[in-house]
Amino acid sequence: MKPGILRLGSVVLAASALVVTGCGGNSVSVSPAPSPDRMRDLVPLTTAQAAHRAQRIALVVSLGSRVVEGAPGTPFTRTTFAVKRVLKGELPRRFVLQVIGGRIGDEVVDSPVRAFAKAHRYIVFLGPDGPVGPTIFPQAVHPVGQRGPERALARIRSYL
């Protein structure tokens, strides 16, 4: 295996682990939350790479987000999504995605995933389930614009 591919795979695996580590809602976690500074090393993925690596791909609508405390003092943002179409894998009609980041009091933590706007559509590339719901490939979130998702969905289908 080429060193670049091995490094990319390691980074994606580490990113997936970081996105789900430290979860726990209002309960106290025994391990510290991951450092968001480690997320800066995420290697961009092409749509084809993300499509091959993802276990699930879906067109979703954000139903809103809220910030919870994961590890003590560490904010995590939970966003609920309604699934409009599944391109790969299986998902329930609604699911919650939890990622590190948000604001609790004076504590602000940057997230590796851009904020999801309520009522907006996205194409998301998801990994295995974490403690709250699916994990996400932070580099592969595609907002759906006014023209609709059909061209993007057709392109993604061609990679599967």
N, C-alpha and C positions, 0 to 999 in steps of 0.2 A: 504494500500500500504506500502511496506517495506521502511524504511528510506533511504537505499542505492539507491533504484530505484528512489525515489522522488528526492534525491540530484542529481543523474545522470541526470534526466530529467530537473531539474533546471539549471544545468551547460550547457547542450546542448542548452536549450532555451536561456540562457544568451549569449552563444557563437554565436548563430545564430544572435542575436540582435547586438552583437558587430561587426560582420562581415559586417553588412549592415548600421550601424549607422554612421553618419557623412559624408555620400556620398554627392556629389554635383558637381563633376567635377571642373570647373573653377568658379562656383558661390560661394558666401560666405555663410557658414552655420551659423545659429544662435545658435547652440549648440556646445559645445566642442567635439572633437573627443574622442572616447573611449580610455581608457588606455590599451595598449597592455600587461601591466603587469597582468591585470585581466585574460588574456588568458592562463597563466601558470597553472591554476587550471583545465584545460580541462581533463576530465576523458577519458582514452582510451576506444574506443568502439570495440567490436568484429565486424566482418563482418556481422554476423547475426543481431546484434543490429542495426547497421547502415542501413542495408537493410530494416528492419522493420520501422525505424523512417523516412527514406528518402521518399520524395514525388516523386523524380525522380532519376533514376540511369542510367548512360550512359557511353559508351565507346567513348572517344573523342580524338581529336588530337589538341594540342596547336598550334595556328597560330601566336603566339607572344604576348608579354606583353609590357605595357608602364606604367610609373608612372605619376599620376595626383595629384594635390593638392585637398584634400577633404575639411576638415575644415582648416582654415588658418594655414599654416605651417605643416600640417599633410599629409604625403604621403599615397596614396592608389595605389595599383597595379591593373591594369585592364588587364585581359588576354582574348583574343578571342579564342574560340574553334569551331572546326567543329565537328559535331556529326556524328559518324560512325554507332552507334547502340544504341537504347534505350531499356533498360531492364524493366524499370518501369516508368510510367507516360508519359508525352509528352514534347518534346522540339523542338524548331525550328532547322533548319539545322545548324545555327550558333548562338552562344550566347556569351555574355560578362560576365565574373565573376569579381567582384571587391572586394578586401579584403584590410584591413588596412595593411600598411607596404610598405617599399621601401625607396628610397633616393630622397630627393629634396634638392639640395645644400648641406649644411653641416648637414641637419636634416635626421637622419636615424632612422627608426622605424622597429622593428622586426615584422614579420608577423606570424600569427598562422598556416599559410599554407606554405609548402615548395614552392620554386620557380618552376614554370612550364617551362620546356625547350621547345623551339620552335621545332616543328615537332615531338615531342615525344607523345606517346599515354598514356592515363590514364583512369582508371575507377573512376568516381566521383559519390559521393552520395550528392544529392542536396535537399535543402529545398524549402520554398516558395520564390517567387520573392521579391527582394529588389528594391531599387531605380534604379539600373542599369541592373540587371539581377538576376539569381537565387542566393540564398545563398548556402553555402557549409558546410558540416560537415568536419571541418579541420582535425579531427583525422581519416578520412576515405577516403584518397586519395591513390589509388593504381596505381603506375607506371606499365606499361605493358612492360615486357622484351622481349628478342629475341624470346623466345618460343611461343609468341603470347598469346592472351587473352582467348582462349577457355576453359581451365580448370578453370580459375578464374570466367569466366562468368557462367559456368555450376554450380559452387559452389554457386554463388550469386543467381542464379535462384532457387536453391533448398531451399533457405531461404524465398522466396516470397510466 
